Amino acid sequence: MTTNTNNKLTDEKIKIRIKAIEDRRSASRDFWDGDYEYPEDIELLALRELQERRKAESEPAGYHVIKECGKVGCSVATLEEAEKTRGFWNKKWIIKPYFYTAPPAPDNKQTDELVMWVKRLSHSLRNARPDSELHGAAMDYLSRKGLISVEDVLR
């Protein structure tokens, strides 16, 4: 999970701004008696999406209930389930969160273009010097980093 330590847009500031926009919209709806397209709609959508992404980044996907010997006794979806399980079996067992969800990776055009050029150069090198291991090493690197699929490697 990545965190931005220089983040000045706190959750509290986001909530205050969302409330201000919603209050203004509510007041103008009462005045105009109908729907109106508001200039802040995009800002409101962006703030709500930011809230959802932060929530997804901070919440674990589930919990392991760890036995005294250190092995996982079971895995459950919620903290409440984990506490019930521990209470039923052994109160000395430990509950640990697992599998924090990663935020969606932004579409990076520059990375895509660089990968394309590495693939082209690698293919040209393979044709020019079939005995060179550099082609295989380059494709293996891109595959390990998740930048290309297995099908690309086999071409």
TORKOL-4160 file (C-alpha; in steps of 0.2 Angstrom, whole numbers, padded with zeros to 4 digits, m for minus):
155
<pt num="1" X="0000" Y="0000" Z="0000"/>
<pt num="2" X="0007" Y="0017" Z="m0005"/>
<pt num="3" X="0004" Y="0032" Z="0006"/>
<pt num="4" X="0008" Y="0050" Z="0001"/>
<pt num="5" X="0015" Y="0059" Z="0017"/>
<pt num="6" X="0014" Y="0076" Z="0009"/>
<pt num="7" X="m0005" Y="0075" Z="0007"/>
<pt num="8" X="m0013" Y="0091" Z="0012"/>
<pt num="9" X="m0031" Y="0085" Z="0006"/>
<pt num="10" X="m0036" Y="0076" Z="0022"/>
<pt num="11" X="m0052" Y="0066" Z="0024"/>
<pt num="12" X="m0059" Y="0079" Z="0035"/>
<pt num="13" X="m0056" Y="0093" Z="0021"/>
<pt num="14" X="m0064" Y="0081" Z="0008"/>
<pt num="15" X="m0080" Y="0079" Z="0019"/>
<pt num="16" X="m0081" Y="0097" Z="0022"/>
<pt num="17" X="m0080" Y="0102" Z="0004"/>
<pt num="18" X="m0093" Y="0088" Z="m0001"/>
<pt num="19" X="m0105" Y="0094" Z="0012"/>
<pt num="20" X="m0103" Y="0112" Z="0006"/>
<pt num="21" X="m0106" Y="0107" Z="m0012"/>
<pt num="22" X="m0121" Y="0097" Z="m0008"/>
<pt num="23" X="m0128" Y="0110" Z="0003"/>
<pt num="24" X="m0127" Y="0123" Z="m0011"/>
<pt num="25" X="m0135" Y="0111" Z="m0023"/>
<pt num="26" X="m0149" Y="0108" Z="m0011"/>
<pt num="27" X="m0152" Y="0126" Z="m0008"/>
<pt num="28" X="m0152" Y="0130" Z="m0027"/>
<pt num="29" X="m0164" Y="0115" Z="m0031"/>
<pt num="30" X="m0176" Y="0122" Z="m0018"/>
<pt num="31" X="m0175" Y="0139" Z="m0027"/>
<pt num="32" X="m0176" Y="0134" Z="m0045"/>
<pt num="33" X="m0188" Y="0120" Z="m0042"/>
<pt num="34" X="m0179" Y="0107" Z="m0053"/>
<pt num="35" X="m0163" Y="0099" Z="m0059"/>
<pt num="36" X="m0149" Y="0110" Z="m0064"/>
<pt num="37" X="m0132" Y="0105" Z="m0070"/>
<pt num="38" X="m0120" Y="0112" Z="m0058"/>
<pt num="39" X="m0102" Y="0117" Z="m0062"/>
<pt num="40" X="m0096" Y="0108" Z="m0046"/>
<pt num="41" X="m0103" Y="0091" Z="m0052"/>
<pt num="42" X="m0085" Y="0085" Z="m0058"/>
<pt num="43" X="m0077" Y="0091" Z="m0042"/>
<pt num="44" X="m0090" Y="0082" Z="m0032"/>
<pt num="45" X="m0087" Y="0066" Z="m0042"/>
<pt num="46" X="m0068" Y="0067" Z="m0040"/>
<pt num="47" X="m0069" Y="0070" Z="m0022"/>
<pt num="48" X="m0081" Y="0055" Z="m0019"/>
<pt num="49" X="m0070" Y="0044" Z="m0030"/>
<pt num="50" X="m0055" Y="0049" Z="m0020"/>
<pt num="51" X="m0064" Y="0044" Z="m0004"/>
<pt num="52" X="m0068" Y="0027" Z="m0011"/>
<pt num="53" X="m0050" Y="0024" Z="m0017"/>
<pt num="54" X="m0043" Y="0029" Z="0000"/>
<pt num="55" X="m0055" Y="0018" Z="0009"/>
<pt num="56" X="m0051" Y="0003" Z="m0003"/>
<pt num="57" X="m0032" Y="0006" Z="0001"/>
<pt num="58" X="m0034" Y="0007" Z="0020"/>
<pt num="59" X="m0046" Y="m0008" Z="0022"/>
<pt num="60" X="m0039" Y="m0026" Z="0023"/>
<pt num="61" X="m0047" Y="m0039" Z="0011"/>
<pt num="62" X="m0049" Y="m0051" Z="0026"/>
<pt num="63" X="m0041" Y="m0057" Z="0042"/>
<pt num="64" X="m0030" Y="m0072" Z="0047"/>
<pt num="65" X="m0033" Y="m0080" Z="0064"/>
<pt num="66" X="m0016" Y="m0086" Z="0069"/>
<pt num="67" X="m0014" Y="m0100" Z="0081"/>
<pt num="68" X="m0002" Y="m0100" Z="0096"/>
<pt num="69" X="0011" Y="m0110" Z="0086"/>
<pt num="70" X="0011" Y="m0097" Z="0072"/>
<pt num="71" X="0001" Y="m0106" Z="0059"/>
<pt num="72" X="m0015" Y="m0099" Z="0051"/>
<pt num="73" X="m0030" Y="m0107" Z="0059"/>
<pt num="74" X="m0042" Y="m0099" Z="0047"/>
<pt num="75" X="m0045" Y="m0084" Z="0036"/>
<pt num="76" X="m0061" Y="m0074" Z="0037"/>
<pt num="77" X="m0068" Y="m0059" Z="0028"/>
<pt num="78" X="m0072" Y="m0047" Z="0043"/>
<pt num="79" X="m0064" Y="m0043" Z="0059"/>
<pt num="80" X="m0081" Y="m0047" Z="0068"/>
<pt num="81" X="m0080" Y="m0065" Z="0061"/>
<pt num="82" X="m0061" Y="m0066" Z="0066"/>
<pt num="83" X="m0066" Y="m0061" Z="0084"/>
<pt num="84" X="m0080" Y="m0073" Z="0085"/>
<pt num="85" X="m0069" Y="m0087" Z="0079"/>
<pt num="86" X="m0055" Y="m0083" Z="0091"/>
<pt num="87" X="m0068" Y="m0082" Z="0105"/>
<pt num="88" X="m0075" Y="m0099" Z="0101"/>
<pt num="89" X="m0058" Y="m0108" Z="0099"/>
<pt num="90" X="m0044" Y="m0099" Z="0109"/>
<pt num="91" X="m0043" Y="m0082" Z="0116"/>
<pt num="92" X="m0024" Y="m0082" Z="0115"/>
<pt num="93" X="m0025" Y="m0083" Z="0096"/>
<pt num="94" X="m0020" Y="m0068" Z="0086"/>
<pt num="95" X="m0029" Y="m0059" Z="0073"/>
<pt num="96" X="m0020" Y="m0051" Z="0058"/>
<pt num="97" X="m0026" Y="m0042" Z="0043"/>
<pt num="98" X="m0020" Y="m0048" Z="0026"/>
<pt num="99" X="m0021" Y="m0044" Z="0007"/>
<pt num="100" X="m0023" Y="m0026" Z="0007"/>
<pt num="101" X="m0030" Y="m0021" Z="m0009"/>
<pt num="102" X="m0019" Y="m0011" Z="m0021"/>
<pt num="103" X="m0025" Y="0005" Z="m0029"/>
<pt num="104" X="m0028" Y="0003" Z="m0048"/>
<pt num="105" X="m0013" Y="0007" Z="m0058"/>
<pt num="106" X="m0014" Y="0022" Z="m0068"/>
<pt num="107" X="m0013" Y="0020" Z="m0087"/>
<pt num="108" X="0004" Y="0026" Z="m0091"/>
<pt num="109" X="0006" Y="0030" Z="m0110"/>
<pt num="110" X="0025" Y="0033" Z="m0108"/>
<pt num="111" X="0028" Y="0016" Z="m0100"/>
<pt num="112" X="0018" Y="0007" Z="m0113"/>
<pt num="113" X="0028" Y="0016" Z="m0127"/>
<pt num="114" X="0044" Y="0011" Z="m0119"/>
<pt num="115" X="0039" Y="m0007" Z="m0117"/>
<pt num="116" X="0034" Y="m0007" Z="m0136"/>
<pt num="117" X="0052" Y="0000" Z="m0140"/>
<pt num="118" X="0061" Y="m0013" Z="m0129"/>
<pt num="119" X="0050" Y="m0027" Z="m0138"/>
<pt num="120" X="0055" Y="m0020" Z="m0155"/>
<pt num="121" X="0073" Y="m0018" Z="m0151"/>
<pt num="122" X="0073" Y="m0036" Z="m0143"/>
<pt num="123" X="0065" Y="m0043" Z="m0159"/>
<pt num="124" X="0078" Y="m0035" Z="m0170"/>
<pt num="125" X="0092" Y="m0041" Z="m0160"/>
<pt num="126" X="0086" Y="m0058" Z="m0160"/>
<pt num="127" X="0085" Y="m0058" Z="m0179"/>
<pt num="128" X="0102" Y="m0050" Z="m0181"/>
<pt num="129" X="0111" Y="m0060" Z="m0168"/>
<pt num="130" X="0101" Y="m0077" Z="m0164"/>
<pt num="131" X="0115" Y="m0083" Z="m0152"/>
<pt num="132" X="0113" Y="m0068" Z="m0141"/>
<pt num="133" X="0105" Y="m0070" Z="m0124"/>
<pt num="134" X="0100" Y="m0052" Z="m0122"/>
<pt num="135" X="0083" Y="m0055" Z="m0131"/>
<pt num="136" X="0078" Y="m0068" Z="m0119"/>
<pt num="137" X="0084" Y="m0058" Z="m0104"/>
<pt num="138" X="0074" Y="m0042" Z="m0109"/>
<pt num="139" X="0058" Y="m0052" Z="m0112"/>
<pt num="140" X="0060" Y="m0061" Z="m0096"/>
<pt num="141" X="0063" Y="m0044" Z="m0086"/>
<pt num="142" X="0047" Y="m0037" Z="m0094"/>
<pt num="143" X="0037" Y="m0052" Z="m0090"/>
<pt num="144" X="0043" Y="m0053" Z="m0072"/>
<pt num="145" X="0038" Y="m0035" Z="m0070"/>
<pt num="146" X="0021" Y="m0038" Z="m0077"/>
<pt num="147" X="0023" Y="m0027" Z="m0092"/>
<pt num="148" X="0020" Y="m0040" Z="m0105"/>
<pt num="149" X="0010" Y="m0056" Z="m0106"/>
<pt num="150" X="0016" Y="m0074" Z="m0108"/>
<pt num="151" X="0010" Y="m0073" Z="m0126"/>
<pt num="152" X="0022" Y="m0058" Z="m0130"/>
<pt num="153" X="0037" Y="m0068" Z="m0123"/>
<pt num="154" X="0033" Y="m0083" Z="m0134"/>
<pt num="155" X="0032" Y="m0073" Z="m0150"/>
